[in-house]
Amino acid sequence: MNILFHPLNHVPWPVVPLGGWRVAHVNWADLQLEKDRWYFDLLDKYVQWSQDHHTPILMPLTYTPRWASSTPDAPTDVEANNPPGLSGPPRDMEDWRIFIRTVATRYKGRIRDWEIWNEPNRSQSWTGSVDTMVDLTREASRILKEVDPGNRVVSPAPTGVNGLPFLDKFLSKGGGQYVDVIGYHFYISRDDPPEAMLPLIDKVKSTMRKYGLANKPLWNTEAGWLGPSLLSPDLQAAYISRAFILNWSAGVGRFYWFAWENHHGTQVELVGSDNATLTPAGKAFATTQAWMVGAVLSACASSESGTWTCDLRKNDKVSHIAWNARGDTMLSIPADWHANYANTLTGGRAEIKGNSILVGAQPVLIQ
C-alpha cells in the first residue's frame, strides 16, 4: 500500500493489516535540505511505525534537491508546492553517493527494500538520460549492498504503456544487472477495467525475457484509478479486488495500491473523510487480502462469456474466485468443486443451492 501520511493531515494507522508500505514525503529533497543540513524527523517516525506495526517499508530514493540539481529550474509536478529542479540528475554524482550512504547507514536493518527513482519516463520526474539513470542505479546498488548485503534494490519504475521504451533502454544498457527486482507502475486508462492491466504486464515481462531477466521478481510499486470523479461504490470495490487478483495471477510479486488516503483526483477511495472508516472499496481490499494471504493460486482464466475463475489452495482446501466484468451472469458450478458457500466482498456468506450461482463485477469466493 502507498500511504501518503501528509504531515498536515491526520491519518491514523490503517485498520487493515498490510504486507508492505511505500512511503511518501521523504524524498531526497525532503531529507537533505542543504548540502550540510538534513531532516530525518518524519522518516524516523515512519520507520518506528514500520517496526511497531510489522509493516516493512519500500523506500523510494528519488528527486534531487534543487541545490544539487543539474536542472534547478526544470518544472516538476511531483508534489504540491515543491520547488523546481527535483526532476534533474545531480550535478555531482558524489552528492548522490553521500545521500545513499547516509540514508542506508541510518536505517540499516530497518529498511531493506529500496526503489531507485520514480516514473523516470516522465519529464516532470526525470530530465536526465537513460545512461545517467543507469549510473545512479549502479552507484546506489553498490553502496546499499556494501552497507547491508541483505538490502534489496528495485529498479526505476516507469509508468503506463508510455514507460515501455524507457524500460527497454534501461535494460538494454545493463541496468538490470544492478537490481534485484524490476519495478513498474501498471497504470492504465481511467476508463479501462482491471483486466486491461494484463497486456501491459505481459509486455513488461516480455521485455524482461528479452534481456535475460525473466527470473527476477516483478513488482507493481504504484497503480490505481486516477480521474476527476469517483466510480460507483460497487465498482470501486470490484476494481480493487480484481486488480489485486489479476496482478497475482499474472506473476506480479507485489502490488502497492495508490493510495490509502487519497481523496483528490482518484476514482477509488479506500477510507472516508476521516481517513479511517473503510469505504466499500476499503472493505473489499481487506476481504480480498484475507482470501489471498496464505493461499496458492493454481489457475486463473477467462471463459468466452467473460467469466473469470481462479483456483486457490489454502490449508489443503481448494476454493475458487469468480466474477464477470461484463455484468451479471449465471455460473455453472462443476461438480468436482464440491461447493457449498459463496462469500462476497462485503463479508457476506450464502449457502449455494443447486449447481449454479449469479456472478457479476465483484469477485466472489466459492467454497
N, C-alpha and C positions, 0 to 999 in steps of 0.2 A: 504494500500500500504506500502511495505517496501521501504523506501527511505534511501539510504546509506549516502549521503551528506559527502563523504570522505573529510576531511579537506584540502587535497591537490588538489581536483578537483573543478572546477567551475560548480555548478549545481543550476540553478535558480529554484525558487519555481514552481512546476508543473502548467501548464495552465489548467489542468483538475481539477475540484473540487473533493476532496477526503472525504470519510466518516471517515477515521482514518489513523493514521500514526504510523508504528512500527519503532522505531529509532535504529540506529547503532552507533558504535564507542563511546558509553558512558556506557560500561560495568563497573562492579565493579573495574576491574583492570585499567580502564581508569580514573576512578573518584577518587580512593584513592591510590595515587601513593606510599605512605608510610603510616605507621600507623598513623602519625600525619600530613600528607601532602595531601591535597585534591585539585582537579582540577575540577571546575564547569563551566568554561567559555563556553565550547561547549554546554553542556546541558542547560545552561542558555539561550543560543542563540536559541536552539531548542524549548524550552518552550515559548520563546517570539514569535517565528514564529508560533507555535501552536495557541497561543492566537490571533495573527494578522490575521491568515487565518482560524480561527474557525475550526481547524482540531485536534481533540483530539489525544493524544499520547498513544500508548501502549508501556510501558517501560519494557524491559526485565531486570531482576535482575539476573545477571549471570557472571560467570568467575572470579575466585578467584585471587587476586593479588599474585604474586609469593611470596612476603614477608609473606603472610598469609596462603599459600597453604601447605597442608599436603603431597603433592607430587610435590615439587618445580621443579623437573627435568623431570616430565612427558611431553611427546610431546603434542602439540596442533596444530590444523590446523584452528583455529577459524578465525584469521585474519592474513594477511601477516605481517611479521616482529615482531610479538608478541613473548615475551619470553615464555619459557616452564612454566608449572605449573598451567596454568589457568584452566585446567580441574579438578584440585584436590579439594576436600572438604576442608574447612578451618580447620586448626589445632585446633583453639579455637572458639567455637560457639559464644562467646561474640563478636568476630570481625564481624561476620555476623550480629548480632543484632545491633551493632553500625552502620554498613553500612546501614541497612534497615531503622533504625530510623532517621539517618541523612538525607538520601535522601527523605524519606516520609515527614519529617518535612519541609525541604527546599521547596518542591514543593506541599505542601498541597493545595488542591483545584484547582491546575493547571494540575496535573497528577492524574488521578483517576483509570486507568487500569494498573495493574502490573502483569507481567508474570514471574513466577519462573523458572529460568534457561532456557537452550536452548538445545534441542536434547540430553537429558541425556542417551539415549540408545547407543550413540556413545562414544567409549573410548576416542576419541580426544576431546570430550566435557565434559566428566564426568568420573572420575576414582573411584568415591566412590560407596557405596552400595545404594540399593533402600531404605533401612531403613534410611540412612543418608539423602537422598533426602526428605523423608517424614518429618524428623526432621527439615530440613531447611525450608520446606514449612510451617510447623506448626508455627515455630517461626516468619517467615516473615508475615504470615497471622495475627497472634496475634498483632504484632506491627503495621502493616498497618491499622488494624481496630481500634486500640487504637488512632492512630494519626488522623484518619478520618474514621468514620463508613461508609461513602459513598464510600470508596475505594473498588475496585473490584479486586479479586485475580484470576489469570488464572493459571491453573496447569502447571507443567513442560511439555513441548510439545515434545514427541518422534517424530521420522520421519520415513515415509515409512512403508512397511509391517514388516520390522525388528523391528519396535518400538512397535509392539503389545504386546510382552511378558513384556516389561518394564511397559506399561500402566496397564496391568493386575496385575502385582506385586505391583505397586504403589497404585492402588485402593484396592487391597486385604489387604494391610497393613494400610488402613484407610486414605490414602492421600486425598481421595475425600471430606472428611468432612471439610477440611481446605480451600477449594477453592470455588469460585462462578461459575467458568467456566472451562470446560475441553478443554485444548488446544492440538492441534495436527498439524503436518506438513504433509499434504497429497501429498507428492512427490510420483510419480510413475516412471516407467521406461521411459527413454528418448525416447524410441521407441513406447510408448503407447499413444493412444489418450486420450482426457479428460474423455471420458466415463469410462476409467479404474479406475478413482478415486472412482466411486460409490461402488464397492465391498469393498474397503478399508474403506470408510466411514461407510458402513453397519457393518463391523467388529468392528470398534471403538464404534459405537452406541450399538452393542450387548454387548460389554464389559461394557459399562456404565450401561446398563439394569441389567447385572449380579450382579452389586453391588448397585442396587437401586438408580442410578444416572441419570435415563432417563430424568428427568425433568430439569436437569441443561443444560445451553446453551453449544453448541459445536462450537468452533472457529477454523478455519484453519489459524494459525498465520504466516505460511510461506509455499509457494509452487509456482512452476513454472516449466519450462522445462530447465534443465541443460544439457549441452553437448558441444562438440567441435565445432559444426558448426550450422549456422542458418537454420531454416526451411524456406521454400519459404515465401515471404511476405503474400500471400493469406492464407497460412496455419497458419502462426503466428497469423493473425487476427482471424481466425476461432478458434484456440485453446484457446486464452484468453477469447473470448466471451463465448464459450461453457463451459469452466471451471467455470466461474462465475455463469452462469445459472444453471449448474448441481449441484454445491455446494449448491446453493439456494434451488433447488428442493429437495435435499437430507436432508434438515433441518439444514445445517451449517449456524450459525447465522452471522458470519463474515468471510471474506476471505481476507487476506493480501497478495497480489501478491508479488513475489520476482523476480525482484526488478525494481523500476522505471528507474534507470540509469545504469543498469547492461549491460556491453558490453563484458565481458570476461567469457567464459565457460557457455554461455547461448544459447538457441535456439530461444529465443523470445526477441526482442528489442522493447521497447516502445518509445524511443526517439533516435534521431540521435546522431552523434558525438559531437554536440554542447550541448547535454543534455537538449535540449529544444524543438526542432522540432519534432512533432509527426510522428512516422512511421505508416504504415497501422495498426499495432497491437495497437499502442497508440490511434489511431482514433477509432479502434474497441472497446477498453476499454471505451472511452468516450461515444460512441454510446450505448453500452450495459448498461452502468450506467444510461443513460437517459431513456432507456426502463424500467429499474428495479426500480429506485428510485420512491417511492410513489405508486408502484403497489402492488397488492396482487396476489401471484401465487396460482391458484386453482387446477392445474393439470399439470403433465409433464410425458409423456410416449413415448415409442418407439414402432413402428409397426414391423411386421415381416420383412418388407423390409428395416428396419434400419432407417426409417424416424422418427425423434423426433418432437413432437408437445407439446408446453407448453401454457397453457391458463392463461391470465393475466386479471386482472380488475384494471382499473385506472380511477379515476374521473367518476365512474359509466359507463365506457365504457369497453367493452371486446375486447381484441386483442389476437393474437396468434403468438408465435415464432416457427419457423420450420427450420430444417436442416436435412441433411443425410450425415453421416460420410463416407459412402461407395462411394460416388460420386454423380454426377448429376442424379436426378430422377424427374419424374413428380408427383406432389402432387395434388390430387383431393380435392377441397375445398368444405366442407359441406355447403349446402345452408343456414343453420342457423348461419353461421359465418357472413353473410352479408358483405363479404369482398370486399373492393374497391381498396385498395392500398397495395403495398409491399415495405417496407423500408429496405434498405441494410445497412451493417456496414460502408460503405463509406459515408453514409448520403444521398444516392440517394433515390428517391421515384418514383415508377412507377405505373401507373394505371393497375389494374387487368382486363383482358378481357377474358371472358369465365369462366369456372369453374375449372381451373387447372393452376398451375404455376410450373416453374422449380426451384427446391431447390437443394443445394449442401452442401459442407463442412461448408460454412459460414452461420450462422443463419440469417434469415430474419424476420422482424416483419410485420405481416399481419393484416391490419386494415380494 
